[in-house]
């Protein structure tokens, strides 16, 4: 019998925490909506791609959220925050700031998939310098980088846009950068190409 149930793809993860982890309840919940031979894709941005029946979308998302799974749209949206492993504790590594930033920006519609990374110290395990937008915690303040590119022969590190930002300044600045990109970029123009075209001064 042909399975003609229409499905929709979602990106899911265990939220912002101490490393990219899933617990047993979350794994059981995910497997509940997979066929025996079905595979699940793990992305480089600490997300899993899963397809769920469209007619049960709302109910399934609620089930996922009850066990602590975060759900994000797939496509031309701001990805959920890529983070380091927060090796020295929640407050010291700035996890509350990472969680708040993710809540404010993840899932926003943009001309092309936008990757934002966060790291809790200058070691940079979250690879903020190689992402479209990168945040690095320095002491009790934050540096903001833009225009990084991790792949290709033209790969390069991002440019420092602003430094020594307080958390609220950081949130506002990142939201502004995303808003400018959403308003001014060409259709399916990557942030890297957009930044090269308009320059730092336009988004600063």
N, C-alpha and C positions, 0 to 999 in steps of 0.2 A: 504493500500500500504506500503510495506516494505521500510524503509529509508536506502538505501545502500550507502549513502554519507560517504566517509572515513573521519574521524576526527582526529585531533591532539590536544594533551593536552598542555596548556600553564599555567604558573603561572603568575598572574598579581597583581599589587598593585598600589597605588597612588604615588609611589616613596618615597624618603626619605624626611620627613617633620616633622611638629609638631604633632606627633602621627600618628597612622594608620587610615587615613581618606580617604573617597571618596566623591566627590561632585556629584551634581545632573546630570551633563552632563556625568560624568563617569558611573554612575549607569544606565542611559538611554542607553549608548553605550553598556554596558555589556548585558543588557536585550535584545538588538537587536539581539544578537546571541544565545539566549536561547529559547528553546521550552517552551510552557506554563506549562508543567508538569515537566520540567527539574529542577534539583537542582544544586547549586553551592557549592563547598567545601571551607571552610575557614580553613587554616592551622595554626599551632601554630607559624609559622614564618611570620605572617602578610602578607600572600599571599592568593589569591583566585585561585582555579584551574578551568579552563574553557576549554571546547573542542570546537574547531572551524573547519570548513571544510578545509581539507588539500589543496584543489585546489584553495582556496581563501586566503590562509595563509598570503601572503605578503600584500595584500590589507587590510585585517582585522587588521593586526599588525599596519599598517600605520594609520588606523582610530583610533585605541586605543591610539597610541602615540600622535595624534593630540589633544586629550582631556586630555593629561597628564598621561595616564596609562603607567606604565613600564611593559614590557613583558620579561619573562625569560623561558628558557627551563626547562622541568621537567625530573628528573632522576638523574644520577650520575654527578652532576654539583655543583659548589659552589652556595649556595642559596644567594638570595639578603640579604643585611645586616639587621639583626634584631636590632632595636634601641629602646631607651627609648623615652619618650614623649617630650624631649627638653623643659623643663618647664621654663627656664629663658632666652630664646632668642637665636637667631641664632648664633651670634658670641660667646657668653659666653659658650654655650653648645657644640660648635664645629661642628655645622651642616655642614658647607662647607667641613670639613675634612671627615665626614661620607659620604657625597655625592660623593666625589672624590674617596674614598676607594671602595664604592659600584660600581662605574663605572669601576674601574680597575679590580675587581675580580669576580663580579657576572656573572654567566654563564660559567665560565671556567670548562672544563671537568676534572673530578677527578675519582679515583677508586670507591668511594662511596660518596653519598650525604654529603656535607660538610657545616656545619653551622657556620656562623661568626656573632658575636654580638658586639654591640657598646653601650657604655653608656657615657653620657656627664658629669658625676660627680661620686664621690665615693659611692653614694647611690646605684648605680648599677641596676637601673630599667630595663635596657636592658639585664640583666642576662649574662654578659660576662664571669663570672666565671664558668658557667655551659654549655658553648658551646665549640665546637672543637677549635675555635680560638676566643678570646675575647679581646676587646679594652676598656680601661677605661681612661677617660680624668682626669688628676690630675693637677689642675692649668692650665698652658698653654702647658703642655706636656702630653705624652701618655704612659701608661703601656700596655704591650702585654702579654696575657695569652694563654696557649695552653693546650689541653688535658682534658678539662672539660667534664663531662658526667652528664646529668640531670635525666636520668631514670635508673631503675634497682637496684638490691640490691648492685651492685658495683658502684653506682653513687658517684661522687666525684668532688671537685672543681678543676679548672685548675691550672697549675703551672705557676709562673711568669717566662717568658722567657727573656724579656728585659723591662727596665723602663726608664722613662725620655726621651722618644723619641720625636724628632721634627716631624711634619707631613710627610715630605719627607722620613725621616728615617723609619717611621711607614709604609708607603706605600711599600717601598722596602722590608722591613722585612716580612710583611704579604705575599707579592708576592713570596718571596723566600721560605717561609714555605709551601705555596701551591704548588710551583714547585717541591720541594723535595718530598712532599707527592705524587704528580702525577707521579713522576719518579720512586720512590722506593717502594711504597706500593704494596701489593699483590692485585689481582683482588677481588673487593668487600670487601676489608679490611677497616673497619671503621678507622677514624682518631684516635679515642681513643685507639684502639688496636695497630695501627701503632706506635703511640707515646710510648706506653708501651714497644713495641718491640725494637725500635731503640734508645730511650732515648733522652734527651734534647740536648746533645752535637752535635748530628748529624744535627739538624736543626738550631742550634744557629750560 
